[in-house]
Amino acid sequence: MKKTLIRIVALIVLICITLTLFSTYAPAAIGTGKADNQTVCKGTGLCPSSSFTDAPLPGSWSHSAVDYACKRGYFSGTSEKTISPDASATRGMFVCVLSKLDGADLENYRYSGCFSDVKEDDYFARAVEWAFKNGIAKGTGEATFSPNSPVSREQAMAFLYSYAEYKGYNIEISSELVSFADSASVSQWAQTCVKWCVFEGLISGVRVGGSVFLSPRSPMTRSQLAVIVMAFDTRISFCLGNVLVLGDSYSSFETSVPEGYKAYYDEYDDTVYSPDRMWWGLLINETNSSLLFNDSYSGTTICNTGYNKTYCPDISFIGRLQKFIKESDASRVDTVIIFGGTNDAWADSPIGSEQYDNFSEDDLRAFMPAFCYMIKLIQEEMPYAKIINICNCDIKETIISGMQNVCEKMNVTCVTLSQIKKDLRHPTYDGMVQIKDAIISELKKQSF
């Protein structure tokens, strides 16, 4: 009952219309070009690994993974200009990467001297302490860790398996290794770990002639480490990195949107009374990601036509996206999650049709051209960002099918909701959980 009166008023306002506010606003320059599938790397000088002279070239099997490791801060160079992709990864380096993957606060892990070959001032000392105390990595002897020794491929898989167990991920599933010519050479202690990594698609064999080899005892190179870490991040933990949320009332919480933005949810809501009970709060917590910016404004449309046919380019999705790009460091964004179209449907904004270039201000008054322009602008300004679009349920079918079609053409992950639990057309906490689960479910489908 806490928000009953507020919700009734909000519903009346919604039904009767009205969102005023709007100044004459000149949009930023509008991008041109044909719709195409966004690739991870376009081979430009913007690659995160481009500052290293020996980084794998665009198109090579490990280029995207090394880019990913550099962008996420998992890797640093072996010198100012080199990253040594073919050098062996060491055991000390591997646990450092795992601690970064976890986001562990190593200040809480002062080295206790548990291994005789690790010194307190070693760069990996606290990561070793973190890994040892949490059961992620064991020593190579009674009192040794061998931090500077190459990590073998089976040791790396054991570390990942133990880390997954530490994080509470499903480790009960595994596969047999009969398809690998050297399966018998996997150490007995590593069998379960290797089987799990193979099943999860974290590692594949090395093809030599007509046979595929696991090479379990061979050193893992830094390139191979980048590949396996990227696979773990995207397939197991579904880490989304730094997340930009671009939404409306379904995504707006009073304390988590910019000052002056209207928010639907606040601490007085019956079930969604804190940010961590929002769909994005639940998603970020479950995927070990970070909310970079919540650019959500209650009652806003994607296109520049709002309620009562008002021209609203200062608060529409595309207007706010232009402002974010102009005022923020867009390169920090790893994932953009769009949750809109609801108010375009409720406000009866013009639908229009798909359009991928030569946008005019008049085009952006209609939903479909504006949606296409928004996706294109993100892909141009944030070429390394993953885009996830959420289609609400119980809105116009033309909007849902339109978003689905554009997402398919522009290689955007599209999550279509169904039967979300709502109160006054807005998700309850149970509905927020359903939205989070729908996103995770779609990410799982795409991980293989």
C-alpha positions as CSV (number, residue, x, y, z in Angstrom):
1,M,0.0,0.0,0.0
2,K,3.0,2.3,0.4
3,K,2.9,3.5,-3.2
4,T,-0.7,2.9,-4.1
5,L,-1.6,6.6,-4.3
6,I,1.5,7.4,-6.2
7,R,0.9,4.6,-8.7
8,I,-2.8,5.6,-9.2
9,V,-1.7,9.2,-10.0
10,A,1.1,7.8,-12.3
11,L,-1.5,5.6,-14.1
12,I,-3.9,8.5,-14.5
13,V,-1.1,10.7,-15.9
14,L,-0.1,7.9,-18.2
15,I,-3.6,7.2,-19.5
16,C,-4.4,10.9,-19.9
17,I,-1.0,11.5,-21.5
18,T,1.4,14.2,-20.8
19,L,5.0,14.7,-20.7
20,T,6.0,18.2,-21.3
21,L,9.3,19.7,-21.1
22,F,11.0,20.1,-24.3
23,S,13.2,22.6,-25.9
24,T,14.3,22.9,-29.5
25,Y,17.4,20.7,-29.6
26,A,19.7,20.2,-32.5
27,P,20.8,16.5,-32.7
28,A,24.5,15.7,-33.1
29,A,25.7,14.7,-36.5
30,I,23.9,11.7,-37.8
31,G,25.9,8.7,-39.0
32,T,25.6,7.3,-42.5
33,G,26.5,3.9,-44.0
34,K,24.9,0.6,-44.7
35,A,23.7,-1.8,-42.1
36,D,26.1,-4.6,-41.5
37,N,27.1,-7.2,-38.9
38,Q,29.3,-5.7,-36.2
39,T,32.6,-7.6,-35.9
40,V,34.7,-7.9,-32.8
41,C,37.6,-6.2,-34.5
42,K,37.7,-4.2,-37.7
43,G,41.5,-4.2,-37.8
44,T,41.8,-0.5,-37.2
45,G,44.3,1.3,-35.0
46,L,41.6,1.4,-32.3
47,C,42.3,-2.2,-31.2
48,P,43.0,-2.4,-27.5
49,S,46.2,-4.3,-28.3
50,S,47.3,-2.0,-31.1
51,S,49.9,-0.2,-28.9
52,F,52.0,-3.5,-28.8
53,T,54.2,-4.2,-31.7
54,D,54.0,-7.9,-31.4
55,A,50.2,-8.3,-30.8
56,P,48.4,-10.9,-32.9
57,L,47.3,-9.4,-36.2
58,P,43.6,-8.8,-36.9
59,G,42.1,-12.0,-38.3
60,S,44.4,-14.3,-36.4
61,W,42.9,-16.9,-34.0
62,S,43.9,-15.1,-30.9
63,H,43.6,-11.4,-31.9
64,S,40.2,-10.8,-30.4
65,A,41.0,-12.6,-27.2
66,V,44.2,-10.6,-26.7
67,D,42.2,-7.5,-27.4
68,Y,39.6,-8.6,-24.8
69,A,42.2,-9.3,-22.2
70,C,43.9,-5.9,-22.7
71,K,40.6,-4.0,-22.6
72,R,39.4,-5.8,-19.5
73,G,42.7,-5.2,-17.8
74,Y,43.5,-8.9,-17.4
75,F,46.7,-8.5,-19.3
76,S,49.4,-5.9,-19.3
77,G,52.5,-5.8,-21.6
78,T,55.7,-7.5,-20.9
79,S,57.3,-4.1,-21.8
80,E,56.0,-0.8,-23.0
81,K,55.8,-2.0,-26.6
82,T,55.4,-5.8,-26.3
83,I,52.9,-8.3,-25.0
84,S,54.7,-11.5,-25.9
85,P,51.7,-13.5,-27.1
86,D,53.7,-16.7,-27.8
87,A,55.6,-16.7,-24.5
88,S,54.6,-19.1,-21.8
89,A,52.2,-17.9,-19.1
90,T,53.5,-18.5,-15.6
91,R,51.7,-19.8,-12.6
92,G,52.1,-16.5,-10.9
93,M,50.6,-14.6,-13.8
94,F,47.7,-17.0,-14.1
95,V,46.5,-16.5,-10.5
96,C,46.9,-12.7,-11.1
97,V,44.6,-13.0,-14.1
98,L,42.1,-15.1,-12.1
99,S,42.0,-12.5,-9.3
100,K,41.3,-9.8,-11.8
101,L,38.6,-11.9,-13.4
102,D,37.1,-12.2,-9.9
103,G,37.4,-8.5,-9.1
104,A,39.1,-9.6,-5.8
105,D,40.2,-6.9,-3.4
106,L,43.8,-8.0,-2.9
107,E,44.3,-5.4,-0.2
108,N,42.6,-7.9,2.0
109,Y,45.1,-10.6,1.2
110,R,48.4,-9.6,2.7
111,Y,50.9,-12.4,1.9
112,S,51.3,-14.7,4.9
113,G,54.5,-16.5,3.7
114,C,52.7,-19.8,2.9
115,F,55.2,-20.7,0.1
116,S,59.0,-20.5,0.4
117,D,59.4,-19.4,-3.2
118,V,57.0,-16.4,-3.1
119,K,58.2,-13.1,-1.6
120,E,56.0,-10.5,-0.1
121,D,57.0,-7.9,-2.6
122,D,56.5,-10.1,-5.7
123,Y,53.8,-8.7,-8.0
124,F,51.9,-12.0,-7.7
125,A,52.2,-12.5,-3.9
126,R,48.7,-11.3,-2.9
127,A,47.1,-13.1,-5.8
128,V,48.8,-16.3,-4.7
129,E,47.6,-15.7,-1.2
130,W,44.0,-15.1,-2.5
131,A,44.1,-18.2,-4.7
132,F,45.6,-20.4,-2.0
133,K,43.2,-19.3,0.8
134,N,40.1,-19.8,-1.5
135,G,41.2,-23.3,-2.6
136,I,41.7,-22.1,-6.2
137,A,45.4,-23.0,-6.5
138,K,47.6,-25.5,-4.7
139,G,51.4,-25.6,-4.4
140,T,53.7,-27.7,-6.5
141,G,55.3,-29.1,-3.4
142,E,54.9,-29.1,0.4
143,A,56.0,-25.4,0.6
144,T,56.5,-24.3,-3.0
145,F,54.3,-22.6,-5.6
146,S,56.7,-22.3,-8.5
147,P,55.2,-18.9,-9.5
148,N,57.7,-18.3,-12.3
149,S,57.3,-21.8,-13.9
150,P,55.2,-22.1,-17.0
151,V,51.6,-23.1,-16.2
152,S,50.8,-26.3,-18.1
153,R,47.5,-26.6,-20.0
154,E,46.1,-29.1,-17.5
155,Q,47.2,-26.9,-14.6
156,A,45.4,-24.0,-16.1
157,M,42.3,-26.1,-16.5
158,A,42.5,-27.2,-12.9
159,F,42.8,-23.6,-11.8
160,L,39.7,-22.6,-13.8
161,Y,37.7,-25.6,-12.5
162,S,38.6,-24.7,-8.9
163,Y,37.7,-21.1,-9.6
164,A,34.3,-22.1,-11.0
165,E,33.7,-24.2,-7.9
166,Y,34.7,-21.3,-5.7
167,K,32.2,-19.0,-7.5
168,G,29.4,-21.6,-7.2
169,Y,29.1,-22.3,-10.9
170,N,27.8,-25.7,-12.1
171,I,30.8,-28.1,-12.2
172,E,28.8,-31.4,-12.2
173,I,28.8,-31.7,-16.0
174,S,31.7,-33.1,-18.0
175,S,32.5,-35.0,-21.2
176,E,34.8,-37.8,-22.2
177,L,38.1,-37.2,-23.8
178,V,38.1,-40.0,-26.3
179,S,38.1,-37.7,-29.3
180,F,41.6,-36.5,-28.4
181,A,44.6,-38.6,-29.6
182,D,46.5,-38.0,-26.4
183,S,43.7,-38.3,-23.8
184,A,45.7,-41.0,-21.9
185,S,48.4,-38.4,-21.1
186,V,46.1,-36.3,-19.0
187,S,47.2,-36.6,-15.4
188,Q,44.9,-38.5,-13.1
189,W,44.5,-35.6,-10.7
190,A,43.4,-33.3,-13.7
191,Q,40.9,-35.7,-15.3
192,T,37.8,-34.1,-13.9
193,C,39.0,-30.6,-14.5
194,V,40.0,-31.2,-18.1
195,K,36.7,-33.0,-18.9
196,W,34.7,-30.0,-17.5
197,C,36.7,-27.5,-19.4
198,V,36.2,-29.4,-22.6
199,F,32.5,-29.8,-22.0
200,E,32.1,-26.1,-21.4
201,G,34.0,-25.2,-24.6
202,L,36.7,-23.4,-22.7
203,I,39.5,-25.3,-24.5
204,S,39.8,-27.2,-27.7
205,G,42.6,-29.3,-28.9
206,V,45.5,-28.6,-31.2
207,R,45.0,-30.2,-34.7
208,V,48.1,-31.9,-36.1
209,G,47.5,-33.7,-39.4
210,G,44.3,-35.6,-39.0
211,S,44.4,-35.8,-35.2
212,V,43.5,-33.5,-32.4
213,F,45.7,-33.3,-29.3
214,L,45.0,-31.8,-25.9
215,S,48.7,-31.4,-25.1
216,P,47.8,-31.3,-21.4
217,R,51.4,-31.0,-20.1
218,S,52.6,-28.4,-22.6
219,P,53.1,-24.9,-21.4
220,M,50.1,-22.6,-22.0
221,T,51.0,-19.5,-24.0
222,R,49.8,-16.0,-23.2
223,S,47.7,-16.0,-26.3
224,Q,46.1,-19.4,-25.3
225,L,45.5,-17.9,-21.8
226,A,43.7,-14.9,-23.3
227,V,41.5,-17.3,-25.4
228,I,40.6,-19.5,-22.4
229,V,39.9,-16.5,-20.1
230,M,37.7,-14.8,-22.6
231,A,35.8,-18.1,-23.1
232,F,35.3,-18.4,-19.3
233,D,34.2,-14.8,-18.9
234,T,31.6,-15.0,-21.7
235,R,30.4,-18.6,-21.4
236,I,30.5,-19.4,-17.7
237,S,30.2,-16.1,-15.8
238,F,28.6,-14.2,-18.6
239,C,30.5,-11.1,-17.3
240,L,29.3,-8.0,-19.1
241,G,32.0,-5.7,-17.9
242,N,31.1,-2.0,-17.6
243,V,27.4,-1.8,-18.4
244,L,25.5,1.2,-19.9
245,V,21.7,0.9,-19.3
246,L,19.6,3.0,-21.7
247,G,16.0,2.7,-20.5
248,D,12.7,4.2,-19.4
249,S,10.6,3.6,-16.2
250,Y,11.2,-0.1,-16.2
251,S,14.9,0.6,-15.6
252,S,14.8,3.8,-13.5
253,F,15.4,3.9,-9.8
254,E,15.5,7.2,-8.0
255,T,19.0,7.1,-6.6
256,S,20.6,5.5,-9.7
257,V,19.7,7.9,-12.5
258,P,21.2,11.4,-13.2
259,E,19.9,14.3,-11.3
260,G,16.8,15.8,-12.9
261,Y,15.7,12.5,-14.5
262,K,12.3,11.1,-13.7
263,A,12.3,7.7,-11.9
264,Y,9.5,5.3,-11.4
265,Y,11.0,3.1,-8.6
266,D,12.2,4.3,-5.2
267,E,12.7,3.1,-1.7
268,Y,9.0,3.3,-1.0
269,D,8.0,0.7,-3.6
270,D,6.4,-2.4,-2.2
271,T,8.8,-4.9,-3.7
272,V,11.4,-3.0,-5.8
273,Y,12.7,-0.8,-3.0
274,S,16.5,-0.9,-3.7
275,P,18.7,-0.8,-6.9
276,D,19.8,-4.4,-6.4
277,R,16.2,-5.5,-6.8
278,M,16.0,-3.9,-10.3
279,W,16.5,-6.2,-13.2
280,W,19.9,-4.6,-14.0
281,G,21.0,-4.8,-10.4
282,L,20.2,-8.5,-10.3
283,L,21.9,-9.1,-13.6
284,I,25.1,-7.2,-12.7
285,N,25.4,-9.0,-9.3
286,E,24.9,-12.4,-10.9
287,T,27.4,-11.8,-13.8
288,N,30.1,-10.0,-11.7
289,S,29.7,-6.9,-13.9
290,S,29.7,-3.2,-13.1
291,L,27.1,-0.5,-13.7
292,L,29.0,2.2,-15.5
293,F,25.9,4.5,-16.1
294,N,22.2,4.1,-15.9
295,D,20.8,6.5,-18.5
296,S,17.1,5.8,-17.8
297,Y,14.3,8.3,-17.8
298,S,10.8,7.4,-16.9
299,G,8.2,8.0,-19.6
300,T,10.6,8.4,-22.5
301,T,10.4,7.1,-26.1
302,I,13.2,5.8,-28.3
303,C,12.1,8.2,-31.1
304,N,11.8,12.0,-30.8
305,T,8.0,11.9,-30.7
306,G,6.7,11.5,-27.1
307,Y,3.3,11.6,-25.5
308,N,0.7,14.0,-26.9
309,K,2.9,14.0,-30.1
310,T,5.4,16.3,-28.4
311,Y,8.8,16.7,-30.0
312,C,11.3,15.5,-27.3
313,P,14.9,15.1,-28.6
314,D,16.4,16.2,-25.3
315,I,15.1,13.2,-23.3
316,S,14.4,10.5,-26.0
317,F,16.6,7.5,-26.0
318,I,18.5,8.8,-29.1
319,G,18.9,12.3,-27.6
320,R,20.3,10.9,-24.3
321,L,22.6,8.5,-26.2
322,Q,24.0,11.5,-28.2
323,K,24.5,13.4,-24.9
324,F,26.3,10.4,-23.3
325,I,28.6,10.0,-26.2
326,K,29.4,13.7,-26.3
327,E,30.0,14.1,-22.5
328,S,31.4,10.6,-21.5
329,D,34.2,8.3,-22.3
330,A,32.3,5.8,-24.5
331,S,35.3,3.6,-24.9
332,R,34.8,2.4,-21.3
333,V,31.5,0.7,-22.2
334,D,31.7,-3.0,-22.5
335,T,27.9,-3.7,-22.8
336,V,25.0,-1.5,-23.7
337,I,21.6,-2.8,-22.6
338,I,18.6,-1.1,-24.2
339,F,15.1,-1.5,-22.7
340,G,12.7,0.7,-24.6
341,G,9.9,0.8,-27.1
342,T,7.3,0.6,-24.3
343,N,6.5,4.3,-24.3
344,D,6.7,4.5,-28.1
345,A,3.8,2.0,-28.1
346,W,1.8,3.6,-25.2
347,A,2.3,7.1,-26.7
348,D,1.2,5.9,-30.1
349,S,4.4,7.4,-31.6
350,P,4.8,7.0,-35.4
351,I,6.2,3.6,-36.3
352,G,7.9,4.2,-39.7
353,S,10.0,1.6,-41.3
354,E,13.6,0.3,-41.2
355,Q,16.3,2.7,-42.3
356,Y,20.0,2.3,-42.1
357,D,21.5,5.5,-43.6
358,N,20.9,9.1,-44.6
359,F,18.8,9.9,-41.4
360,S,17.1,13.2,-41.2
361,E,15.6,14.9,-38.1
362,D,12.2,14.0,-39.4
363,D,13.1,10.4,-39.8
364,L,14.0,10.3,-36.1
365,R,10.5,11.3,-35.1
366,A,9.4,7.7,-36.0
367,F,10.2,4.6,-34.0
368,M,11.8,2.3,-36.6
369,P,14.3,4.7,-38.1
370,A,15.2,6.0,-34.6
371,F,15.8,2.4,-33.4
372,C,18.0,1.7,-36.4
373,Y,19.9,4.9,-35.9
374,M,20.4,4.2,-32.2
375,I,21.9,0.8,-32.9
376,K,24.1,2.2,-35.6
377,L,25.3,5.0,-33.5
378,I,26.3,2.6,-30.7
379,Q,28.2,0.4,-33.1
380,E,30.0,3.3,-34.6
381,E,31.0,5.0,-31.3
382,M,31.4,1.9,-29.2
383,P,32.7,-0.7,-31.7
384,Y,33.8,-3.2,-29.0
385,A,30.6,-3.0,-26.9
386,K,28.2,-5.9,-26.8
387,I,24.6,-4.7,-27.4
388,I,21.6,-6.4,-25.8
389,N,18.1,-5.2,-26.7
390,I,15.1,-6.1,-24.5
391,C,11.6,-6.3,-26.1
392,N,8.8,-5.7,-23.6
393,C,5.7,-7.9,-23.6
394,D,2.2,-6.6,-23.9
395,I,3.0,-3.8,-26.4
396,K,2.4,-3.3,-30.1
397,E,3.4,-6.4,-32.2
398,T,4.8,-4.0,-34.9
399,I,7.3,-2.7,-32.4
400,I,8.3,-6.1,-31.1
401,S,8.7,-7.6,-34.5
402,G,10.4,-4.5,-35.8
403,M,13.1,-4.6,-33.0
404,Q,13.6,-8.3,-33.5
405,N,14.1,-7.9,-37.3
406,V,16.6,-5.0,-36.9
407,C,18.5,-6.9,-34.2
408,E,18.9,-9.9,-36.4
409,K,20.2,-7.8,-39.3
410,M,22.6,-5.8,-37.1
411,N,23.9,-8.7,-35.1
412,V,22.4,-7.5,-31.8
413,T,21.4,-9.8,-29.0
414,C,17.6,-9.6,-28.7
415,V,15.7,-10.7,-25.5
416,T,11.9,-10.9,-26.0
417,L,10.0,-11.0,-22.7
418,S,6.9,-13.1,-22.0
419,Q,4.3,-13.0,-19.2
420,I,6.3,-10.8,-16.9
421,K,4.7,-10.2,-13.5
422,K,3.6,-6.6,-13.2
423,D,1.7,-4.2,-11.1
424,L,0.1,-1.2,-12.9
425,R,2.0,-2.3,-16.0
426,H,5.4,-2.1,-14.3
427,P,7.4,-5.2,-13.1
428,T,7.2,-6.3,-9.5
429,Y,10.3,-7.8,-7.9
430,D,9.3,-11.2,-9.3
431,G,9.0,-9.6,-12.7
432,M,12.5,-8.1,-12.3
433,V,13.8,-11.6,-11.6
434,Q,12.1,-12.9,-14.7
435,I,13.7,-10.2,-16.8
436,K,17.1,-11.0,-15.5
437,D,16.6,-14.7,-16.0
438,A,15.4,-14.0,-19.6
439,I,18.7,-12.2,-20.4
440,I,20.8,-14.9,-18.8
441,S,18.9,-17.5,-20.8
442,E,19.6,-15.7,-24.0
443,L,23.3,-15.3,-23.2
444,K,23.5,-19.0,-22.5
445,K,22.0,-19.8,-25.9
446,Q,24.6,-17.7,-27.6
447,S,27.6,-18.9,-25.7
448,F,28.0,-22.1,-27.9
